[in-house]
Structures are given as structure tokens and as C-alpha cells.
Amino acid sequence: MEKLLGYARLGVASFIKTYLAALLVVTVKGEMFVLSLRIWSEEPLTFWGNGLWQVNFILALFFTLFYYVNPNT
């Protein structure tokens, strides 16, 4: 039982690390996209003020789950 709990802890820790890495990448990509839109449209569009940051958590979760379901890609 101890061995199983150890494996579960390692799996959860690995999932959290992968999720946080995906969240960082998605957030940086999103901020760069909004920055380019702001420059292109000359309008004060903000990443955090318009609620776009909420999408990052869902996208990072999808990317992380896809990575764990299909790790050979």
C-alpha cells in the first residue's frame, strides 16, 4: 500500500509540474497575442482586464491531459 501511495504522489506531482509548465506557456503566448492585437488595432486592449486569463487554465488542462493520454506525440 505504501508503494502504491508513493507512485500516486509521484504521478500527481508530475501532473502538477506539467500543468504549471503548460499554464506558463499558454499565458505567455496569450499575452504576446494580445500585445500584437493592441499594437495592430491601436486600442487599449488588456489581457487581464477582458477576462481572457480565465481561458488559460482550461487550455493548460486540455494540453496537459492530451500529453498524458498521448505521450508519444
C-alpha positions as CSV (number, residue, x, y, z in Angstrom):
1,M,0.0,0.0,0.0
2,E,2.9,2.4,0.8
3,K,4.4,1.7,-2.6
4,L,1.1,2.5,-4.3
5,L,0.7,5.8,-2.4
6,G,4.3,6.7,-3.4
7,Y,3.6,6.1,-7.0
8,A,0.4,8.1,-6.7
9,R,2.3,11.0,-5.2
10,L,4.9,10.9,-7.9
11,G,2.1,10.9,-10.6
12,V,0.3,13.8,-9.0
13,A,3.5,15.8,-8.6
14,S,4.4,15.1,-12.3
15,F,0.9,16.1,-13.4
16,I,1.1,19.4,-11.4
17,K,4.5,20.3,-12.8
18,T,3.4,19.6,-16.4
19,Y,0.2,21.6,-15.8
20,L,2.1,24.6,-14.4
21,A,4.5,24.5,-17.3
22,A,1.7,24.4,-19.8
23,L,-0.1,27.2,-18.0
24,L,3.1,29.3,-18.2
25,V,3.4,28.7,-21.9
26,V,-0.2,29.4,-22.7
27,T,-0.2,32.6,-20.6
28,V,2.9,34.0,-22.2
29,K,1.5,33.1,-25.7
30,G,-1.8,34.7,-24.9
31,E,-0.2,37.9,-23.6
32,M,2.0,38.1,-26.7
33,F,-1.1,37.7,-28.9
34,V,-3.0,40.4,-27.1
35,L,0.1,42.6,-27.2
36,S,0.2,42.2,-31.0
37,L,-3.5,42.9,-31.2
38,R,-3.1,46.0,-29.1
39,I,-0.3,47.3,-31.4
40,W,-2.3,46.4,-34.6
41,S,-5.6,47.9,-33.5
42,E,-4.2,50.9,-31.6
43,E,-6.7,50.2,-28.8
44,P,-6.1,49.7,-25.1
45,L,-6.9,46.0,-25.0
46,T,-5.7,44.3,-21.9
47,F,-5.1,40.6,-21.3
48,W,-6.2,40.7,-17.6
49,G,-9.0,43.3,-17.8
50,N,-11.0,41.5,-20.5
51,G,-11.2,38.1,-18.8
52,L,-9.0,36.3,-21.3
53,W,-6.8,35.0,-18.5
54,Q,-9.6,32.5,-17.4
55,V,-9.2,30.6,-20.7
56,N,-5.6,29.8,-19.8
57,F,-6.5,27.4,-17.0
58,I,-8.8,25.4,-19.3
59,L,-6.4,25.3,-22.2
60,A,-3.5,24.3,-20.0
61,L,-5.6,21.5,-18.5
62,F,-6.5,20.2,-22.0
63,F,-2.9,20.3,-23.2
64,T,-1.7,18.5,-20.0
65,L,-4.4,15.8,-20.3
66,F,-3.6,15.4,-24.0
67,Y,0.1,15.0,-23.1
68,Y,-0.7,12.3,-20.6
69,V,-3.2,10.4,-22.8
70,N,-1.0,10.5,-25.9
71,P,2.7,10.9,-24.7
72,N,4.2,9.7,-27.9
73,T,3.4,12.9,-29.9
